[in-house]
């Protein structure tokens, strides 16, 4: 599986574990709400800044977003 898809699935898994909607997570991460679904589907090449924002919003370390 491609890394973008793996990353997206991890974001989706953590978001659901935290009980967050896509819109709520996007707001917490300060990204556009229409951007998050494309990340979760593995359609986006995410910048390191967005990775950090998502980690902070999910209250995890950046490395945790890449654990399999």
Residue pairs with C-beta under 8 A, 6 or more apart in sequence:
2 42
4 42
4 43
4 44
4 45
4 46
5 41
5 42
6 42
6 66
6 68
7 39
7 42
7 46
7 65
7 66
8 39
8 40
8 41
8 42
8 43
8 44
9 40
9 42
10 65
10 66
10 67
11 25
11 36
11 39
11 40
11 54
11 58
11 65
12 40
14 58
14 60
14 64
14 65
15 22
15 25
15 40
15 58
18 25
18 58
18 59
20 28
20 58
22 33
22 36
22 37
22 40
23 33
23 36
25 36
25 54
25 57
25 58
26 32
26 33
26 35
26 36
27 33
28 57
29 36
29 50
29 53
29 54
29 56
29 57
30 53
31 50
31 53
31 54
35 44
38 44
39 46
39 50
39 54
46 54
51 62
51 65
52 62
54 65
55 61
55 62
55 64
55 65
58 65
